Amino acid sequence: MKHWCIVFIAIVFFACSQEEEFVGYSVKVESLDKLPHSIVVEIEGYVGESVSVELVDAETKDLIWFKDLKAGEGKKYLAEGFQPGEEFDYEVLVNGRIVKEGRVSLAQLSDEYSEFMDVSIEGKPLFNGSYVLMNKMSMPSGVFLFNESGDVVWSRLSDNFVKMVKLTSRGTLLTLEDNSGDKFGNGNLIYETTFTGDTLIQLQYGKGGFDRVAHHDVVLTPNGTYAFITNVNVDNVVVDGITELNAFGEKVWEWDMASHVLPVNEGEEFHQPWGNSLEVDAEGNYIVSFRALSQVWSISPSGGNVDFKFGRKCNFGLSEEDVPLYQHHAQLSEARELVLFDNGHRDERPYSRIVKYELNSELGVAKIVDNITLPEALFSPFMSAVQEFGEGYVVTSSLTKKLAFVNRAGGVNWSMEFGDRMFRAQMVDIKHY
């Protein structure tokens, strides 16, 4: 039995539990159907001195999870890295004394997940203590956390189609999900959940201010609100917008790009701008990637002004070859460096790239910092993502179902191929959550 002792802190509702009072404590140990790789441990109510709490396998005496608990520190924790369907007897020890015994049975995992979790590896992945977070882009769906050996150490299954997942700045998971049968990038449900299975926020299309369907991407803003790309029908033409809701589902702010791309002249071909990624920069502006325009826009949430447009047909002093083509996952750093996955196109530019630009939006100029052409094995003309990591970049190649580390010289140090496509993978450091 392999266990990874990763600790998450959250508040969670328990569907079933075992409980015993001791020395002021209330202890619960349980498994949840939606968390087939995890055991949830709750300890609360202690007000005395600091103590050491251990969860061990009663038969082998192997340590599964431990916590040095301080007075008044009653929280819920996760013991990680189990195999779905495992059953074993456990003991809970406080300062070496057994205070609780029981048996736990982990939920079974459907065989439909097995192909997705069958990971083939080339090279030696080095995650440096991080894990890779991703969604499964087919039904049955869910969110998964893999280690560098390709093992699942945590998962949350969903009855919905999970279209996107992000780890937020407060250690929670933000997902865009759909239960309406939408076949594109739209979702009608936004969740913020904890690793221990608690749903903190659920926003549903058609309720409150959620009156425009979410499209592709959602972000938790520095103000604690939820902003997402939307589809908007204006004069029978579909354009993109942004809606921002608070935790109660009330509309805080709304914007759409109708004034920027409309009207369409009669006989002129029009394609929806197709926003495919949304991030927030250090100044709180929205950075939106519009695939069909091959452009990245910076939009101010204060007045809805477009601070800059970068890409095709935008004068930043770059050649047509230097600007992105149908890009995805654009991120602008505090140093005004724009990183994106440049998808390319099978006919126009049959390769994908990682490109990092240094932008001066006030002067309207840019220069390329990194321009890395990816090998054919990582070519993905749609979706995909890039993240700076260590001395290079971690790339999600959605079409090829691969995650790879690419150094700044363009070499592929390692790659992992999964059994299903993922919208985006994110390297996450969850030790302090």
Rosetta blueprint (number, residue, H / E / L):
1 M L
2 K L
3 H L
4 W E
5 C L
6 I L
7 V L
8 F L
9 I L
10 A E
11 I L
12 V L
13 F L
14 F L
15 A L
16 C L
17 S L
18 Q L
19 E E
20 E E
21 E E
22 F E
23 V L
24 G L
25 Y E
26 S E
27 V E
28 K E
29 V E
30 E E
31 S L
32 L L
33 D L
34 K L
35 L L
36 P L
37 H L
38 S L
39 I E
40 V E
41 V E
42 E E
43 I E
44 E E
45 G L
46 Y L
47 V L
48 G L
49 E L
50 S L
51 V E
52 S E
53 V E
54 E E
55 L E
56 V E
57 D E
58 A L
59 E L
60 T L
61 K L
62 D L
63 L E
64 I E
65 W E
66 F E
67 K E
68 D E
69 L E
70 K L
71 A L
72 G L
73 E L
74 G L
75 K E
76 K E
77 Y E
78 L E
79 A E
80 E E
81 G L
82 F L
83 Q L
84 P L
85 G L
86 E L
87 E E
88 F E
89 D E
90 Y E
91 E E
92 V E
93 L E
94 V E
95 N L
96 G L
97 R E
98 I E
99 V E
100 K E
101 E E
102 G E
103 R E
104 V E
105 S E
106 L L
107 A L
108 Q L
109 L L
110 S L
111 D H
112 E H
113 Y H
114 S L
115 E L
116 F L
117 M L
118 D L
119 V L
120 S E
121 I E
122 E E
123 G E
124 K L
125 P L
126 L L
127 F L
128 N L
129 G L
130 S L
131 Y E
132 V E
133 L E
134 M E
135 N E
136 K E
137 M L
138 S L
139 M L
140 P L
141 S E
142 G E
143 V E
144 F E
145 L E
146 F E
147 N L
148 E L
149 S L
150 G L
151 D L
152 V E
153 V E
154 W E
155 S E
156 R E
157 L E
158 S E
159 D L
160 N L
161 F E
162 V E
163 K E
164 M E
165 V E
166 K E
167 L E
168 T L
169 S L
170 R L
171 G L
172 T L
173 L E
174 L E
175 T E
176 L E
177 E E
178 D E
179 N L
180 S L
181 G L
182 D L
183 K L
184 F L
185 G L
186 N E
187 G E
188 N L
189 L E
190 I E
191 Y E
192 E E
193 T E
194 T L
195 F L
196 T L
197 G L
198 D L
199 T E
200 L E
201 I E
202 Q E
203 L E
204 Q E
205 Y L
206 G L
207 K L
208 G L
209 G L
210 F L
211 D L
212 R L
213 V L
214 A E
215 H E
216 H E
217 D E
218 V E
219 V E
220 L E
221 T L
222 P L
223 N L
224 G L
225 T L
226 Y E
227 A E
228 F E
229 I E
230 T E
231 N E
232 V E
233 N E
234 V E
235 D L
236 N L
237 V E
238 V E
239 V E
240 D E
241 G E
242 I E
243 T E
244 E E
245 L E
246 N L
247 A L
248 F L
249 G L
250 E L
251 K E
252 V E
253 W E
254 E E
255 W E
256 D E
257 M L
258 A H
259 S H
260 H H
261 V H
262 L L
263 P L
264 V L
265 N L
266 E L
267 G L
268 E L
269 E L
270 F L
271 H L
272 Q L
273 P L
274 W L
275 G E
276 N E
277 S E
278 L E
279 E E
280 V E
281 D L
282 A L
283 E L
284 G L
285 N L
286 Y E
287 I E
288 V E
289 S E
290 F E
291 R L
292 A L
293 L L
294 S L
295 Q E
296 V E
297 W E
298 S E
299 I E
300 S L
301 P L
302 S L
303 G L
304 G L
305 N L
306 V E
307 D E
308 F E
309 K E
310 F E
311 G E
312 R L
313 K L
314 C L
315 N L
316 F L
317 G L
318 L L
319 S L
320 E L
321 E L
322 D L
323 V L
324 P L
325 L L
326 Y L
327 Q L
328 H E
329 H E
330 A E
331 Q E
332 L E
333 S L
334 E L
335 A L
336 R L
337 E E
338 L E
339 V E
340 L E
341 F E
342 D E
343 N L
344 G L
345 H E
346 R L
347 D L
348 E L
349 R E
350 P L
351 Y L
352 S L
353 R E
354 I E
355 V E
356 K E
357 Y E
358 E E
359 L E
360 N E
361 S L
362 E L
363 L L
364 G L
365 V E
366 A E
367 K E
368 I E
369 V E
370 D E
371 N E
372 I E
373 T E
374 L L
375 P L
376 E H
377 A H
378 L H
379 F L
380 S L
381 P L
382 F L
383 M L
384 S L
385 A E
386 V E
387 Q E
388 E E
389 F E
390 G L
391 E L
392 G E
393 Y E
394 V E
395 V E
396 T E
397 S E
398 S L
399 L L
400 T L
401 K L
402 K E
403 L E
404 A E
405 F E
406 V E
407 N E
408 R L
409 A L
410 G L
411 G L
412 V E
413 N E
414 W E
415 S E
416 M E
417 E E
418 F L
419 G L
420 D L
421 R L
422 M L
423 F L
424 R L
425 A E
426 Q E
427 M E
428 V E
429 D L
430 I L
431 K L
432 H L
433 Y L
